[in-house]
Structures are given as structure tokens and as C-alpha cells.
Amino acid sequence: MAIPVTNIPVLTGKVAEKFIRQCEYNSKYLAGSEFTGTFEEKYGKMMERSKKFLEKNKK
């Protein structure tokens, strides 16, 4: 049985440190930031209007 050889990149040194810092920053400050309460409210209203439009224009 043959085992496929794959090239798995490994970060080392300053590149690895920078990558870890960036991941920690992203998880702390950017995770979930797209879905604020205001966004959810606007999205809900948009969905409501869309449903009403579809109901009104049903064939």
C-alpha cells in the first residue's frame, strides 16, 4: 500500500509569530463584528419586506 507524499507548509520564526498575533487579533476584534444588533434589525426588516413582496406577487 502506498502512502501519498504531501507537502505541508510549516511557519517558523518571525513569520509564525506574526501569523499567531494576527490570528489572535482577528479572533478578539473581528469575530462576529459583521452581525451587530443594528444589522440584524435591518436584515429582519428586509426579510419581512421580501416575504410580503413574494406573497403579493405570487402567481
URNORWO-V553161 format. One record per pair of residues at least 12 apart in sequence whose C-alpha atoms are under 8 Angstrom apart, sorted by the first residue. I is the first residue (numbers start at 1). J is the second residue. Records with the same first field share a line. If there is no record, write none. Layout:
# URNORWO-V553161
I->J + J
This chain:
# URNORWO-V553161
none
